[in-house]
């Protein structure tokens, strides 16, 4: 196990093909994993929602 690894939870969901392909290309372009981008997207959504409250 990596020393820097944070506590994680396995979450599985369906992603439409229309979102999957652009996400995959973005990950390759940015040299990031799709998992990293998904975590950042959720983080951004939660930040925006908490700013509304």
Helices and strands as residue ranges (DSSP letters): H 17-30, H 34-52
